[in-house]
Each structure stands twice: as structure tokens, then as C-alpha cells.
Amino acid sequence: MGRATDRRGVLRVDLDAAATGRTSVRRQDSLAVEEPLEIRVGPPGPGRRRPLAVTMRTPGDDLDLAIGFLLTEGLVRSADDVHTAQLCAGAETPNTYNVVDVVLSPGVPEPAADPTRNFHTTSACGVCGKASIDAVRTRSLFAVGDDPLTVPAAVLVELPQRLRAAQRGFDRTGGLHAAGLFTADGELVVLREDVGRHNAVDKVVGWAVRERRLPLAGHVLLVSGRASFELTQKAWMAGVPLLAAVSAPSTLAAELAEEAGLTLVGFLRDRAMNVYAHPRRVTT
């Protein structure tokens, strides 16, 4: 399958402290791979899957990415809704490992063709191109607000360091986001990296779907960047009661977290944090 990193020749330029002199050298550098992944979905039977989404992602854990995407978009509800998922060849090319074919279980409705929802996404934004906020909102099956989870602040402030220590791809490239699922005691359960924040979260959620761990009650989801509306929605769809981010949340993320009963933590770094919604779960 495709590689998560690749090597490329670069010109390294260093200026001295006074910016009066410089050194330059050509060398090899590691870059995070970014390639398109097409997700095809349909019922059982030959030739019945149709393209649903194309996302720019880092290769790896692609089946989890596809299944997580379908779950967080509200198109499947559990592992039982997916009959098979496999990497397959493109229409006119040999297997490039850039197409996932998802066969829905009998009786699971196909995704409706909705012109207001454009599922072509970039690695920077998972909801780009969708016509309105109503078109991207989905409602979770899980009563996240009833989750009794509490996490000591002293545990939360340790999570970014634990996430960073497990980011092998970031160590090589400096260009990958991470999403990590933690227990209430701060134990890292699973971590996924990708050039897209939303893809990293979908890979975690897809793993949880395939492991039949939904809802992710009693867990903390930590993301390495900011907390957007979309990431908050994905956490809600997976039944996560606490979403934490090392950077800022958006207004829509805070509003959705409040509505969902989900605790939203931002600026979790340097042993400090801001709690934007449902602070009862963060104990001192």
C-alpha cells in the first residue's frame, strides 16, 4: 500500500544570528504523503457501488478512514451496517490503493444523492464545498450528555505530551496531525496521524467501529490542532464525552458541544486549558 512519508531533495539554507552570512546545503528531507482517496459505497452485488466522496489523506488505515467517515456522516450506524470494505483498483488503472469499496449490509439504505452536500474534501477542511450548515449537521445516536465521565485536570494536562511522544510520522515530517483516544486515567488507547485533522479523527472512529467499541463512552479524544465544528460533530457521533484540542475551538464547535452535552477543552498546553462547554467533567 502507499507510504505515509516520502523523501525529496531540498536546499537547506541557514542564516547566522546577525543575518549577515549564510550556509546552504542540498540534502534529502522527509515529507508527509498526501494522496486522494475515493470512497465508493453501495449494496451487495457486482458493479453496484458508486463514488461517494474523495478526500485528500495520508495513506494508511484507509479502511478505518472510510468506515469512520461513513459513521461520522451518519451514513452507517455500526459495524453491522458494513458487509465488506476493501481497497480496490480505479476504473481504468491497476490497484493504486487510492480507492476503498464499501459494501453495505442487506437492508442498509444507500446514501441519498444530495446536491447540497459536496463530499470532495481537502486535507485542510472536511466540510469544504457543502452548501449550508444544515447540510453538514448530523445527530448522534448516543446520549453523550448522560455520560458520567470525569477527568482530573492533572491528567488532562499530561495528554498532549503523551500524544506527541507517540507521533512517529510527525517526528519524520513535521507535517501530520494526530488524534488520540485516551481513557479517563490518561492511557493512550489508539492514535492515528494524517495530513488532515478530520481524517485522523475518522481513522480513530473507524477503528472503534471495526473493534465494536462504540459508543466511546468514558473516553477522551485529543486532537493536535484546533477544535472545529466538524471535529466536535465527529466526536459526538462516536459517543465521545470529552473532546480536547491543543489549540483554539471555533464558535460553532462550542455551540455544538453545549447542545450535545459534550465537554470541550481548548488550548490544552503548558499545563493549562480553557473549558468551553460542560466543565463538570474536568475535576481539580
PEWOUR-V470723 format. One record per run of one state. SS is the DSSP state (2 for helix, 1 for strand, 0 for the rest). FROM is the first residue (numbers start at 0). TO is the last residue. If there is no record, write none. Layout:
# PEWOUR-V470723
ss: [SS SS]
from: [FROM FROM]
to: [TO TO]
This chain:
# PEWOUR-V470723
ss: [0 1 0 1 0 1 0 1 0 2 0 2 1 0 1 0 1 0 2 0 2 0 1 2 0 2 0 1 0 1 0 2 0 1 0 1 0 2 0 1 0 1 0 2 0 1 0 1 0 2 1 0]
from: [0 4 15 21 32 34 42 49 57 61 72 78 81 87 98 104 119 121 132 136 143 146 150 152 165 167 173 176 183 187 194 196 210 218 223 226 227 228 237 241 245 248 249 250 260 262 269 271 277 278 281 283]
to: [3 14 20 31 33 41 48 56 60 71 77 80 86 97 103 118 120 131 135 142 145 149 151 164 166 172 175 182 186 193 195 209 217 222 225 226 227 236 240 244 247 248 249 259 261 268 270 276 277 280 282 283]
